Amino acid sequence: MLERPAPSRYDFSFGQNGSPFPLTFGPAVSAEILVGALPPTDCCDYLVSKYFIHLAPLFPIIHGPTFQRQYSDFLRAPTKASLSWLALLFVVCSLALNTTEPDDSALAALRSNQEDCRALDMVGMSRELRGFALTCLSQDQFLVHHDLNTLEALLVLIYAICHNEGVERGWTLLGMALNIGIAMRCNADSKSLGSIETERRRRCWAGILMLHTYQGIVFRDIDMSFLLNIKATMPTEADDLDTRGDIILPASSQSSEMSLMKFKIRLFQLTIRICSKLSETKQLDESTLGQFDGAIAGEQQEWDKVYLVDGAPSVLDTASYAHWCILQTYAYQLFLLIHRPFYRSRSPHFRPTSRDIYLKSSSGLLDIHRQFCQLPRLRSYRWLVHGMTSFNALQGAVALASCLFDLPDGLDATAYRQSLEAAVSRMETLQNCSPVCTRAYPILRHLHTYLTEHFEKRSLGDSIDALTDDWPDMDWLNPESENWTLWEGILDSTAGQAPT
């Protein structure tokens, strides 16, 4: 009889003594060395707090009170902590560094170990901590030996990679996480488990689905609808403190700590439906387009009800507005995706309403980038502009420019041009912060140059039309796409047509 793998039944003795398939990568590392690689205790305390205040609500798969108990146990006996939980602590600290400033006085103990004591290499240190997280998982032979801490560590690690390095770089690890989740039956409830254990499993499964949202759009030729066919119960919409060992208390207000996850799961389901349909046909018919338009707009209305107060950001809760902005980027991406065949006047399927939606969605992505860069209320979330938020801004800029090149004479494009110009300035400031920003800046600069030339002299018509015809085929959401090289080559080859 075939059985699902049961990790607890494995005997590792053979693998440790020379198995032809080694399950540990690299030399053995002692618990003392791993614990010593963590930030000092005071810094750890600070980073853990930062994580649960600012980051956990964005990707709420870790049950806070459970982690608190595990952390207290770790402080009492550091070397006795499980390797899987150490991996989780490393990746929590790594991601939390994104929310701090290099001169943060709370990180003075970390600066004392740096050659330049004035500021920390935040990116380098964050990557180093992520590396130790992988070392812990490897030492624990996570390919066959895994528990909920293993899966939580993997999921937070993938989330960090997607937002700092690029979505495609998390693809392989996400496949591992999916199969570990299946092996551990995270999609199936068990009456033998308490409320907390059940919710932790549900959150892990929901996290797996959430991380597939970007992948589903990037790899549009792969039908991921099978994930929707796996029966699973989603996490209860309740706050951590209301999820107890024997009971889960319902949310006492319209919004809970799990609201963002609920909305992201619904977006995942909608994204898969859209991408599955687009994998069957290059463009949607009028009826299907209208249905998807209505579905996206319906989600936006729900976000307004939960996260805005009378249509405006709450002054009492800055996190709620950050969540609203993050969700809007998904909506704008989906609008651009479904309206791509219809927004250009040269297209035989041109729809003026699609062009309007394209203009609104593309400029919306640029405005969200502006807010994360500049608004004091979003300061703790500014790290998002180092990764996907800046790539989303590039997506918005390219889409906006393609519309502006195609606008009829007489239509005032001043506000849109100013929005694009401001995005170029912001990306120039960010260009040394991450690979995504480094690559995005010259493309934005060239686009702005050509757009200026187009409006001043109308002299780039044929070459720009040929260039913009290829834009719908770009992998918009994939920072590692080979199209970066293609774009750089096209822009360089036409550089003589416009002033530099």
Number of C-alpha atoms within 10 A of each C-alpha: 2 4 6 9 14 13 16 10 9 10 11 13 9 10 14 13 9 9 11 8 8 13 18 18 13 10 9 10 11 12 18 11 10 19 18 12 13 17 18 13 11 12 17 18 14 15 25 23 16 21 21 17 14 15 20 20 20 21 20 22 26 25 20 16 14 14 16 12 10 15 19 11 13 18 12 10 10 17 17 14 17 17 23 27 24 28 28 28 24 29 29 28 25 31 28 24 23 24 20 20 15 17 13 11 11 14 22 17 15 16 19 13 10 12 9 10 13 11 17 21 11 16 16 11 15 20 17 16 23 25 17 20 27 22 22 26 25 21 20 20 20 22 16 18 20 20 16 19 21 24 28 27 27 28 29 24 25 25 23 24 21 22 20 25 20 23 24 19 16 21 17 10 14 22 13 16 24 21 13 24 21 16 17 19 18 24 21 15 15 11 7 8 12 13 15 20 19 21 26 21 26 24 26 28 27 26 25 26 21 23 23 23 20 21 22 21 24 20 16 18 13 13 17 20 15 8 15 13 8 11 9 16 17 17 19 19 21 20 19 20 11 15 21 16 12 9 11 18 14 13 16 10 8 10 16 19 17 21 23 24 23 18 17 22 21 15 21 23 17 18 25 25 18 21 24 19 16 17 15 11 10 11 18 18 9 8 9 14 16 12 11 19 17 12 14 19 14 11 17 16 10 12 21 16 13 17 25 17 12 9 9 10 18 14 12 7 12 16 22 20 22 23 17 18 21 18 18 20 22 19 22 21 22 21 22 24 18 22 22 19 18 20 24 23 15 11 11 9 12 16 15 13 12 19 22 14 17 28 21 17 23 28 24 23 28 25 19 21 26 18 17 23 22 13 11 12 17 17 16 20 20 20 21 18 27 24 23 22 25 30 24 25 28 29 22 30 28 21 24 25 24 24 21 19 19 17 15 10 8 6 8 11 12 8 10 20 20 12 17 26 18 15 24 24 14 19 27 17 11 19 18 14 16 17 16 26 25 16 19 23 23 17 20 23 19 20 20 21 17 25 21 16 16 17 15 9 8 12 14 17 12 9 11 17 14 10 14 19 13 9 16 14 10 16 18 22 21 24 26 16 15 11 16 17 12 12 15 14 12 12 18 12 10 14 14 9 14 15 10 9
